[in-house]
Amino acid sequence: MFNRSDNARGNRLEHWARLRMLGRSRFIWSYGVLRWGGFMCCFSLAVFHYRQFGSPWSLEGNATFRLILAAIVWAYVGYLYGRSVWNRNERDYAARRATIR
C-alpha cells in the first residue's frame, strides 16, 4: 500500500487512516474474507470446473461439496490474507507517521 512514489504518500496515509478507523476485524472480513477470499473461491471453482468438465458452469460430480469446501478454505485463507495486509499496513503506517513528525 505504501510502496509507490513519495508524492502520493500523503494520500495513502490519509486513505489508510480512514480505513483503519473502521477497525481491524471489519477490514479483515471485508477486504480479506469477502473480497479476496470470495474472488479466489469463485475463480478457483471456475478453473477447476472448466478443466475437469469443460465448462465453468458445470454441475457434474459433487458440485455442492466442492462449493462448500472451497468456501471454507478460501474464507480461512482470506482471513489470513486480510490479517497480514492489516499488520503490514499498520507497520508501514507507523513508520511513515514517525518520519513525518
C-alpha positions in Angstrom: 0.0 0.0 0.0 2.8 2.4 0.8 5.5 1.4 -1.8 4.7 3.9 -4.6 6.2 7.3 -5.2 6.6 9.9 -2.5 4.3 12.5 -4.0 1.2 10.3 -3.2 2.4 9.3 0.3 0.1 11.8 2.0 -3.0 10.4 0.1 -2.1 6.8 1.0 -1.6 7.8 4.7 -5.0 9.5 4.7 -6.6 6.6 2.9 -5.2 4.1 5.4 -6.1 6.4 8.3 -9.8 6.3 7.1 -9.7 2.5 6.6 -8.2 1.8 10.0 -10.9 3.9 11.7 -13.3 1.1 10.6 -11.5 -1.3 12.8 -9.3 -4.4 12.3 -11.9 -7.1 12.2 -14.1 -5.1 9.8 -11.1 -4.6 7.5 -10.1 -8.3 7.6 -13.7 -9.5 7.0 -14.5 -7.1 4.2 -11.2 -6.9 2.4 -9.7 -10.3 3.2 -12.5 -12.8 3.5 -15.2 -11.3 1.3 -13.3 -9.5 -1.4 -10.1 -11.5 -1.8 -11.3 -14.9 -0.5 -14.6 -14.6 -2.3 -12.9 -13.8 -5.6 -10.4 -16.6 -5.2 -13.2 -19.1 -4.3 -15.2 -18.3 -7.4 -12.1 -18.2 -9.6 -10.7 -21.5 -8.4 -14.0 -23.2 -8.8 -14.5 -21.9 -12.3 -11.0 -23.0 -13.3 -11.4 -26.4 -11.7 -14.8 -27.0 -13.4 -13.5 -25.8 -16.7 -10.5 -28.2 -16.6 -12.5 -31.2 -15.3 -15.8 -30.8 -17.1 -15.2 -28.4 -20.0 -17.4 -25.7 -18.6 -17.1 -23.3 -15.6 -20.8 -23.7 -15.0 -20.9 -27.4 -15.0 -22.7 -29.1 -12.1 -21.3 -32.5 -12.8 -19.8 -34.5 -10.0 -20.2 -33.4 -6.4 -20.6 -29.7 -7.0 -22.2 -28.9 -3.7 -19.4 -30.5 -1.7 -16.8 -28.7 -3.7 -18.6 -25.4 -3.3 -18.8 -25.8 0.5 -15.2 -26.9 0.8 -13.9 -24.1 -1.4 -15.9 -21.5 0.6 -14.5 -22.8 3.9 -10.9 -23.0 2.6 -10.9 -19.6 0.9 -12.7 -17.9 3.8 -9.9 -19.1 6.1 -7.1 -18.1 3.6 -8.8 -14.8 3.0 -8.9 -14.2 6.8 -5.1 -14.9 6.9 -4.5 -12.6 3.9 -6.6 -9.8 5.4 -4.8 -10.1 8.7 -1.4 -10.0 7.1 -2.3 -7.0 4.9 -3.6 -5.2 8.1 -0.4 -5.9 10.0 1.8 -4.8 7.1 -0.1 -1.6 6.6 -0.1 -0.8 10.3 3.7 -1.3 10.4 4.2 0.9 7.3 1.7 3.5 8.6 3.5 3.7 12.0 6.9 4.0 10.2 5.7 6.8 7.9 4.0 8.7 10.7 7.2 8.6 12.6 9.2 10.0 9.7 6.6 12.8 9.2 6.8 14.0 12.8 
